[in-house]
Amino acid sequence: MMTDKIGNVTIDYTYYSGQDLYSDGDIEDVLYEAVRDEKTDLRKVYEEGASWPLLYHLSSYRQNIVSWIPMTKKDKVLEVGSGCGAITGALAQSAGQVDCIELSKKRSLINAHRNRKFNNVCINVGNFKDIEEHIDKKYDFIYLIGVLEYSKSYIGGENPYVDFLNILKKHLAPNGRIVIAIENKMGLKYFAGAKEDHVSRFFTSIEGYKGIESVETMTKEGLRKICRKAGFKKVNFYYPYPDYKFPSVIYSDKRMPAVGELNDNIRNFDNDRLVLFNETDAFNEIIKDGYFDIFSNSYLLILGEDVNVIYSKYSNESRQDLYAIRTSITEDIVDKKIVKKVVKTTLGPTNAHINDINIAYEGLKRRYYNYDVEIQKCNFNGFSVDLEYAEGTTLDTILDECIRNNDKEKFLKLFDRYKKLVDYNKEAKVWDIDLIFSNILVDGNRWTIIDYEWTYLDIDCPVDIVNRALYYFLVRNDSRREILKWDLGVDYIFREKEIAAYETQFQQSIVGETKTLSDMVDAIGYRRLYTEDIMDACALRAPQIQIYYDDGAGYKEETSCFVPATIKDDIVTFKIKVNSGTKNLRIDPGFGPCSVDILSITSRERNLTEDIHYTLRGFNGKRRGKSMLFKGQDPHFGIKVSGWNLKDDDVLDVAIMYYPINEGALKWV
């Protein structure tokens, strides 16, 4: 049988070799069982499974990388490397026809089952080269999502990336586009300590993929050169943040991130990672100097005519479908910008939450009529709202500048104007509880309220709005807490615990029973290893050695000293100065549970190792064979040296085997 039908989806096996040459292993069986029953809630599968492969293959957040791109039902789409269908559904929902190419039969079956409702999807199973030769269509869009970097494996030859694009170019319709999503080999996260996504090693891409033949990502300039060599004159770059796998924002050269926007950087779903520096602070410095495009973690390229979308932000990662919205900035042929909020799902004749935004606009206009503030203009279209694009700098950015310059006077003046704005005409009972500093645009003396999605009418205000604004301002950057030392007004003392409790309740009402991606990071459970912790761990591996001298009067703190130590392969070496009057030595090898073996003690080329006699006084561990085991935080042991005939200023060279031990491992002691 050359074709099969799963629901409405066609699977074509004409060029299938009969063997899957690529697999993620047993997890694909789990995926297959999950999607076979169309009633299965795939969100619950990956939330309860708490594993990276389940999240990666089943999460609808994957679709964010393509669902912002304008397509119509007249468009024909080719998806190369469609995998388990995480992207296919979004393409099928927007385009007229979607043809997929996928090497694996198992993955194609998973794709077909999860997208069975679409009657415009055909999955071709087999090697790309074999299938491509027989394609007789011209496509308006060709998608390579996480595929180009494998060109060496798929295409081979001396110029596999260029050759791949040249092959695809033959199948483009007039004015057709190729869309590529790929990691940046110099992405900031790799410098900060995230492992390279494909080979799971630290700094591999930064160091040039030495010894790696199967996969390679590129820099922005590297990608541009490949596209130019393939004959594409128009190469449009977009910047998915935090990366292209689960992007929450799509930036462009016409709308780059502003200082303070990039706060969602720690997403180690698939591996432990180092945290070598604060990526938010680093991004802020990069943004100031105009280098964000160089250090963006991922790229999305559109080869061919650009689309009119210059920015998209998703509010679906931490929301129920009812509240899931995409906010895009579009630009027409005369460079006029429009902000559009689009609902994710159709939940009736109109979407209630989109309609509420329009109602909020009308309410805020009434409340601030005759007041010195603008409300971002809104036009309701049933399933979306169009908002006037407002120019200016966000108030939080200006306040940050005040803090950096220690300009208390300007800060307090702006804050006082903000408080008056919140207090004005309370009798109207229109409450924009999300009137935080980042939702006010400042252009000279003009203030504009934007993003008033969470506005309540005809009720008592549910929260102290000024305190909520302070809360959001402070929790996103600890350096801002300097303002708490300033006099913000007796009526507006910051009540952090009170607002935090409200936020927990408020956010839960939006999220519902679902887990956010932040929740999934914690549930999957890979570690974040911070620089300070690593240094502390290193200190434990090279212990500080404290020596106590007993000249007949016992051990005393005032007659003790620390000696430098070196460590190699768990062997710690150090020197102890002694004199003829020394009777006993107490050695403190560290500051926590450990195991110690004395390997050698020598003096003036005399080996004293066989003459070691331990003293009961000054020993707080237990012996097991030649090892001394210490369970407490102050390990120490004593040795008798009075019989060694030591001379003044003799030096003992000591070598011990030292292992820090987790207390749980000492139950057998």
C-alpha positions in Angstrom: 0.0 0.0 0.0 1.6 3.3 -1.2 -0.7 5.6 0.7 -2.6 5.5 3.9 -5.3 7.7 5.5 -5.3 8.8 9.2 -8.5 10.8 9.7 -8.3 13.4 7.0 -4.5 13.3 6.6 -2.9 11.4 3.7 0.4 9.5 4.3 2.4 8.7 1.1 4.9 5.8 1.5 6.1 5.8 -2.2 9.7 6.6 -1.3 9.9 5.0 2.1 12.8 2.6 2.5 11.0 0.4 4.9 13.3 1.4 7.8 13.3 4.4 10.1 16.8 5.7 10.1 16.2 8.3 12.8 14.5 7.9 16.2 14.3 9.4 19.7 13.8 5.9 21.0 11.1 4.6 23.3 9.6 8.0 23.9 8.2 7.9 20.3 6.0 4.9 21.4 4.7 7.0 24.3 4.0 9.9 21.8 2.2 7.5 19.4 0.0 6.1 22.1 -0.9 9.6 23.3 -2.0 10.9 20.0 -3.9 7.9 18.8 -6.9 8.8 20.9 -8.1 12.2 19.7 -9.7 12.8 23.1 -6.3 12.7 24.8 -5.4 16.1 26.4 -1.8 16.4 25.1 -1.1 19.2 27.6 -1.8 16.8 30.5 0.5 14.2 28.9 3.5 16.4 28.9 2.7 18.1 32.2 2.3 14.8 34.1 5.2 13.2 32.2 7.5 16.0 33.1 10.1 15.2 30.5 11.8 17.3 27.8 10.9 15.0 24.8 7.2 15.1 25.8 7.2 18.8 26.2 9.2 19.4 23.0 7.0 17.2 20.8 3.6 17.9 22.2 3.5 21.5 23.4 1.5 23.9 21.3 4.0 26.6 22.2 6.1 25.3 19.4 3.7 26.8 16.9 4.6 30.3 18.1 7.5 30.3 15.7 5.2 30.2 12.6 1.7 31.2 13.6 2.5 34.9 13.3 3.5 34.7 9.6 0.6 35.9 7.4 -0.6 33.1 5.1 -3.9 32.6 3.3 -6.0 29.6 2.1 -4.6 30.2 -1.4 -1.1 29.4 -0.2 0.7 26.0 -0.8 3.2 25.1 1.9 6.1 22.6 2.0 7.3 21.6 5.4 10.7 19.8 5.3 11.5 17.7 8.4 8.0 17.8 9.8 8.8 15.4 12.7 6.0 14.6 15.0 3.8 17.5 13.7 4.3 20.2 16.3 4.4 22.8 13.6 2.2 21.1 11.0 -1.1 22.0 12.6 -0.4 25.7 12.7 0.5 25.7 9.0 -2.6 23.7 8.1 -4.8 26.1 10.0 -3.6 29.1 8.0 -2.6 27.7 4.5 -4.6 26.0 1.8 -2.3 22.9 1.3 0.5 21.6 3.5 2.9 18.9 2.1 5.3 17.4 4.6 8.5 15.5 4.1 9.7 13.3 6.9 12.3 10.5 7.0 10.6 8.5 9.8 7.4 6.5 9.4 6.8 6.5 13.2 7.0 10.2 13.4 4.8 10.6 10.4 2.1 8.5 12.0 2.3 10.6 15.2 2.0 13.7 13.0 -1.0 12.3 11.2 -2.9 11.2 14.3 -2.4 14.6 16.1 -3.5 16.6 13.1 -6.1 14.2 11.7 -8.8 16.9 11.6 -7.1 18.8 8.8 -8.1 17.7 5.2 -5.3 19.7 3.6 -2.2 17.8 4.9 -0.2 15.2 3.0 2.9 13.6 4.6 5.5 12.1 2.3 7.7 9.6 4.1 11.2 9.0 3.0 14.5 10.6 2.2 14.3 14.3 1.1 16.5 13.7 -1.9 14.4 10.8 -3.2 11.1 12.7 -2.7 12.3 16.1 -3.9 13.1 14.8 -7.4 9.4 14.0 -8.0 7.8 17.2 -6.6 5.7 18.8 -9.3 4.3 21.7 -7.3 5.4 25.3 -6.7 5.1 26.4 -3.1 4.3 29.8 -1.7 6.1 28.9 1.6 8.8 26.3 2.3 9.6 25.8 6.0 12.8 24.6 7.5 12.3 24.6 11.2 15.4 23.2 12.9 16.5 21.5 9.7 19.1 23.6 7.9 21.8 22.8 10.5 21.7 19.1 9.4 22.5 19.8 5.8 25.8 18.0 6.0 23.9 14.8 6.9 20.9 15.3 4.5 22.7 16.8 1.5 26.4 16.2 1.8 29.0 17.7 -0.6 31.3 20.6 -0.2 28.6 23.3 0.1 25.6 21.4 1.6 23.8 24.5 3.0 24.0 26.4 -0.3 23.1 23.3 -2.3 20.1 22.6 0.0 18.7 26.1 -0.6 19.3 25.9 -4.3 17.3 22.6 -4.4 14.4 24.2 -2.5 14.5 27.3 -4.6 13.5 25.3 -7.7 10.1 24.5 -6.0 9.2 28.1 -5.1 6.2 29.8 -6.7 6.7 33.3 -8.0 7.2 35.6 -5.0 7.5 32.4 -2.8 9.4 32.4 0.4 11.7 30.1 2.3 11.4 30.3 6.1 14.3 29.1 8.3 14.5 28.7 12.1 17.9 27.9 13.5 20.0 28.6 16.6 22.7 31.2 16.6 26.1 29.6 17.2 27.1 32.7 19.2 23.8 33.0 21.1 24.2 34.7 24.5 22.9 31.7 26.3 25.9 29.6 25.2 28.3 32.2 26.6 26.3 32.2 29.8 26.6 28.5 30.3 23.8 26.7 28.4 24.9 23.5 26.6 24.8 23.6 22.8 21.3 22.4 21.8 22.3 19.6 19.4 25.3 17.9 21.0 24.7 18.8 24.6 28.2 20.1 25.3 29.4 23.4 26.8 30.8 26.0 24.4 30.8 23.6 21.3 29.3 26.1 18.9 31.4 29.0 20.2 34.6 26.9 19.6 33.6 26.0 16.0 32.1 22.5 16.4 35.5 20.8 16.5 35.2 17.1 15.7 31.4 17.4 15.0 30.4 16.5 11.4 26.7 15.9 11.7 25.4 19.3 12.6 26.4 23.0 12.7 24.6 26.2 13.3 25.8 29.7 12.1 26.1 33.3 13.0 24.0 36.0 11.4 26.7 36.9 9.0 27.3 33.2 8.2 23.7 32.7 7.4 23.6 35.8 5.3 26.6 34.6 3.2 25.0 31.2 2.6 21.7 32.8 1.5 23.5 35.2 -0.8 25.5 32.3 -2.4 22.3 30.6 -3.0 21.1 33.6 -5.0 18.7 35.1 -2.5 18.9 38.9 -2.7 16.3 39.5 0.0 17.2 38.0 3.3 15.0 39.2 6.2 16.1 38.4 9.8 13.8 38.0 12.7 14.8 37.2 16.3 12.8 34.7 18.3 13.1 35.2 22.1 14.1 33.3 24.3 14.7 31.0 21.3 12.9 29.5 18.3 11.7 26.4 20.1 9.3 28.2 22.5 9.4 31.8 21.5 7.3 34.3 23.5 8.4 37.3 21.3 9.4 37.7 17.7 11.6 40.8 17.2 12.8 42.3 13.9 15.3 44.8 12.7 12.5 47.3 12.7 11.4 46.5 16.3 14.3 45.4 18.4 14.0 44.8 22.2 14.3 47.7 24.5 16.4 47.7 27.7 14.6 45.7 30.4 12.4 43.6 28.1 14.5 40.4 28.1 13.8 38.7 31.5 13.0 35.1 30.6 16.4 33.5 30.0 16.7 30.4 32.3 15.0 27.7 30.3 17.1 24.6 30.8 14.5 22.0 29.8 16.9 19.4 28.4 20.1 19.6 30.4 21.8 20.9 33.4 23.3 24.3 32.7 25.8 26.7 34.2 24.7 30.3 35.1 27.9 32.2 34.6 26.4 35.7 34.6 23.0 37.5 34.6 21.8 37.3 31.1 19.2 40.0 31.6 21.9 42.5 32.6 24.1 41.3 29.8 21.3 41.7 27.2 20.6 45.2 28.5 24.2 46.2 27.8 24.1 44.5 24.4 20.9 46.3 23.5 22.3 49.7 24.5 25.2 49.3 22.1 23.0 47.8 19.3 24.4 44.3 19.2 21.3 42.3 20.0 21.1 40.8 16.5 24.6 39.4 16.9 23.9 37.7 20.2 20.2 36.6 19.8 19.9 33.0 20.8 18.0 32.1 17.6 17.2 33.4 14.2 14.2 33.1 11.9 14.9 34.0 8.3 12.5 34.8 5.5 14.1 34.5 2.1 12.2 36.5 -0.5 9.7 39.3 0.0 9.4 40.3 3.6 6.1 40.1 5.5 4.4 43.2 7.0 4.8 42.0 10.6 7.6 43.6 12.5 6.9 42.3 16.0 4.8 39.6 17.6 4.3 38.8 21.3 2.5 35.8 22.6 0.4 35.8 25.8 -0.4 32.1 25.6 2.4 30.5 27.7 0.8 31.3 31.0 -2.9 31.6 30.1 -6.0 29.5 29.5 -7.2 29.5 25.9 -9.8 32.1 26.8 -7.1 34.7 27.5 -4.5 33.5 25.0 -3.7 36.4 22.7 -1.0 37.3 20.1 -0.1 41.0 19.9 1.5 42.0 16.6 2.8 45.2 15.1 2.2 45.4 11.4 3.5 48.0 8.9 1.8 49.0 5.7 3.3 50.2 2.4 3.6 53.8 3.8 5.3 52.6 7.0 2.2 53.2 9.1 2.3 50.9 12.1 -0.8 49.2 13.7 -0.9 47.1 16.9 -3.2 44.1 16.5 -4.3 41.7 19.2 -5.6 38.4 17.9 -7.3 35.7 19.9 -5.8 32.2 19.7 -9.1 30.3 19.4 -12.6 31.0 18.3 -14.9 30.6 21.3 -18.2 31.8 19.9 -19.6 34.6 17.8 -17.0 36.9 19.3 -14.2 36.3 21.8 -15.2 37.7 25.2 -11.7 38.7 26.2 -11.1 40.6 23.0 -14.4 42.3 23.4 -13.4 43.2 27.0 -10.4 45.1 25.6 -12.7 47.3 23.5 -14.9 47.9 26.6 -11.9 48.8 28.6 -10.9 51.4 26.0 -14.3 53.0 26.2 -14.2 53.0 30.0 -10.8 54.5 30.2 -11.8 57.2 27.7 -14.7 58.2 30.0 -12.6 58.1 33.2 -9.7 60.3 31.8 -11.8 62.6 29.6 -10.3 66.1 30.0 -7.2 64.7 31.8 -3.7 65.1 30.5 -3.2 61.5 29.3 -3.8 59.6 26.1 -5.5 56.2 25.8 -4.1 54.0 23.0 -6.9 54.1 20.4 -8.8 50.8 19.8 -10.9 49.5 16.9 -12.9 46.3 17.6 -13.1 43.7 14.7 -14.9 40.7 16.3 -11.9 38.3 16.7 -9.3 41.0 17.0 -8.7 44.6 18.0 -6.5 47.1 16.1 -4.7 49.6 18.3 -3.0 52.8 17.3 0.8 52.5 17.4 2.0 54.9 20.1 5.5 56.4 20.0 7.5 56.9 23.1 9.7 55.4 25.8 8.2 53.2 28.6 8.1 54.9 32.0 10.0 52.0 33.6 13.0 52.7 31.2 13.0 56.4 32.2 12.8 55.5 35.9 15.7 53.1 35.5 17.7 55.9 34.0 16.9 58.0 37.1 18.1 55.2 39.4 21.4 54.8 37.4 22.0 58.6 37.6 20.9 58.7 41.2 18.4 61.4 40.1 16.0 61.2 43.0 14.3 64.5 42.2 13.3 63.4 38.7 12.3 59.9 39.8 10.0 61.3 42.5 8.5 63.9 40.2 7.6 61.1 37.7 6.3 58.9 40.4 4.2 61.7 41.8 2.6 62.2 38.4 2.0 58.5 38.1 0.2 58.4 41.5 -2.0 61.3 40.5 -2.9 59.5 37.3 -4.0 56.4 39.3 -6.0 58.6 41.7 -7.8 60.7 39.1 -11.6 60.3 38.9 -11.9 57.2 41.1 -15.6 57.7 41.2 -15.8 56.4 37.6 -15.0 52.9 38.9 -12.8 52.0 35.9 -9.7 50.2 37.2 -6.7 49.4 34.9 -5.0 47.1 37.4 -2.2 46.5 34.9 -1.2 50.2 34.8 2.4 49.3 35.6 5.3 51.5 34.6 6.0 49.5 31.4 2.4 50.1 30.2 2.9 53.9 30.0 4.6 55.4 27.0 6.3 58.8 27.5 6.9 61.1 24.6 8.1 64.4 25.8 5.4 65.6 28.2 2.7 63.3 26.7 1.8 60.1 28.5 -0.1 57.3 26.7 -1.7 54.3 28.5 -1.2 51.1 26.5 -1.9 47.4 27.0 -5.0 48.0 29.2 -6.2 44.4 28.8 -6.9 43.9 32.5 -9.4 46.7 33.2 -12.4 46.3 35.5 -15.6 48.4 35.4 -18.3 49.1 38.0 -16.6 47.3 40.9 -14.4 48.4 43.8 -10.7 48.4 42.9 -9.4 44.8 43.7 -5.8 45.9 44.4 -3.6 48.8 45.2 -2.5 49.7 41.7 0.4 51.8 42.7 1.8 49.1 44.9 1.3 46.5 42.1 3.3 48.8 39.7 6.1 49.0 42.3 5.9 45.2 42.8 6.4 44.5 39.1 9.1 47.2 38.8 11.1 45.8 41.7 10.8 42.0 41.2 12.2 42.2 37.7 15.5 43.8 38.7 16.9 43.7 42.2 19.1 46.8 41.5 15.9 48.9 41.5 15.3 48.2 45.2 17.5 51.2 45.9 14.3 53.3 45.6 12.9 51.7 48.7 15.4 54.0 50.6 13.8 57.0 49.1 10.7 58.8 50.3 7.9 57.6 48.0 5.2 59.1 50.1 3.6 58.0 53.4 0.5 56.7 51.7 2.4 54.4 49.3 4.6 52.3 51.5 5.6 49.2 49.5 3.6 46.2 50.7 5.4 43.4 48.9 3.8 40.4 50.7 0.3 41.7 50.3 0.8 42.3 46.5 2.6 39.0 46.0 -0.4 37.2 47.6 -2.8 39.0 45.3 -0.6 38.2 42.2 -0.6 34.5 43.0 -4.4 34.5 43.1 -4.7 36.7 40.0 -2.3 34.7 37.9 -3.9 31.5 39.0 -7.2 32.8 37.6 -5.6 33.4 34.3 -3.5 30.2 34.1 -6.2 27.9 35.4 -5.1 24.4 36.0 -2.3 24.5 33.4 1.4 24.6 34.1 3.5 27.4 32.7 6.8 26.8 31.0 8.5 28.1 34.2 6.6 25.3 36.0 7.8 22.8 33.5 11.4 23.9 34.0 11.0 23.1 37.7 9.1 19.9 37.0 11.6 18.5 34.6 14.2 19.3 37.1 17.5 19.9 35.4 20.0 21.9 37.6 21.2 25.4 37.3 24.8 25.7 38.5 25.6 29.2 39.6 29.2 30.6 39.5 29.2 31.2 43.3 28.1 27.7 44.0 30.8 26.3 41.7 33.5 28.3 43.4 32.2 27.2 46.8 32.3 23.6 45.6 35.9 24.1 44.4 36.8 25.4 47.8 35.5 22.2 49.3 37.7 20.2 46.9 40.7 22.2 48.0 40.2 22.3 51.8 41.7 24.8 54.2 44.0 23.0 56.5 44.2 24.3 60.1 47.1 23.0 62.3 47.0 23.1 66.2 50.2 22.7 68.1 50.5 21.0 71.5 53.7 21.8 73.3 52.5 20.2 76.6 49.8 22.7 77.4 47.2 21.2 75.0 45.6 22.5 71.8 44.7 26.2 71.8 43.3 28.5 69.2 46.0 31.0 69.7 48.7 28.5 68.9 47.0 27.3 65.6 47.5 28.5 62.1 46.2 27.8 58.5 48.6 26.4 56.0 48.2 26.6 52.2 47.2 23.3 50.5 47.2 22.1 46.9 45.0 19.3 45.5 45.4 17.0 42.5 43.3 13.9 41.9 41.9 14.1 45.4 45.4 14.2 46.9 46.0 17.2 49.2 49.5 18.2 50.0 50.7 20.8 52.5 53.6 21.6 54.8 53.7 21.9 58.6 56.5 23.8 60.4 57.4 22.3 63.8 60.1 22.5 66.5 61.8 20.3 69.0 59.2 21.1 71.7 56.2 20.0 69.7 54.6 16.9 71.2 51.4 16.5 69.3 49.7 18.0 66.2 46.0 18.3 65.5 45.1 18.5 61.9 41.7 19.9 60.8 41.3 18.9 57.1 38.2 20.9 56.3 34.8 22.2 57.3 32.4 19.4 56.6 31.9 15.7 56.5 34.8 14.0 54.8 37.0 10.9 54.5 40.8 11.2 55.1 43.7 8.8 54.5 47.2 9.9 55.4 49.4 8.8 52.5 52.8 10.1 53.7 54.6 12.3 56.1 58.3 13.1 55.5 60.9 15.4 57.2 64.4 16.1 56.0 64.1 13.2 53.6 63.0 10.9 56.4 59.8 9.0 55.8 57.8 9.1 59.0 54.7 7.4 57.5 55.2 4.1 59.3 55.8 5.9 62.6 52.4 7.6 62.8 50.6 7.2 66.1 47.1 8.7 66.4 46.1 10.3 69.7 42.6 9.7 71.1 42.5 13.3 72.3 41.8 15.6 69.3 40.0 13.0 67.2 36.2 13.3 66.5 35.7 10.8 63.8 35.7 7.0 63.3 38.3 4.7 61.7 37.4 2.2 59.0 40.6 0.4 57.9 43.1 3.1 57.0 40.4 5.7 56.5 39.2 8.3 59.0 35.6 9.2 58.5 34.1 12.5 59.9 30.5 13.1 60.1 30.4 16.6 61.6 31.2 20.1 60.4 34.6 20.3 62.3 36.6 17.2 61.4 40.0 16.9 63.2 42.5 14.2 64.2 45.7 14.2 66.3 49.0 12.5 65.8 51.9 12.1 68.3 55.2 13.6 67.1 57.3 13.6 70.3 59.1 10.4 69.4 60.3 11.7 66.0 63.2 13.7 67.4 62.2 16.8 65.5 64.5 19.8 65.4 63.6 23.5 65.5 62.2 24.7 62.2 61.8 21.2 60.9 59.2 21.0 58.1 56.8 18.1 57.6 55.6 17.4 54.1 52.2 15.8 54.4 50.0 14.1 51.7 46.5 13.0 52.4 43.6 11.6 50.4 40.6 13.8 51.0 37.0 13.3 49.9 34.1 15.6 50.9 31.1 13.4 51.7 27.4 13.9 51.7 26.1 13.2 55.2 23.6 10.7 53.8 26.5 8.6 52.7 27.8 8.2 56.2 25.0 6.1 57.6 27.2 3.1 57.5 29.9 4.7 59.8 
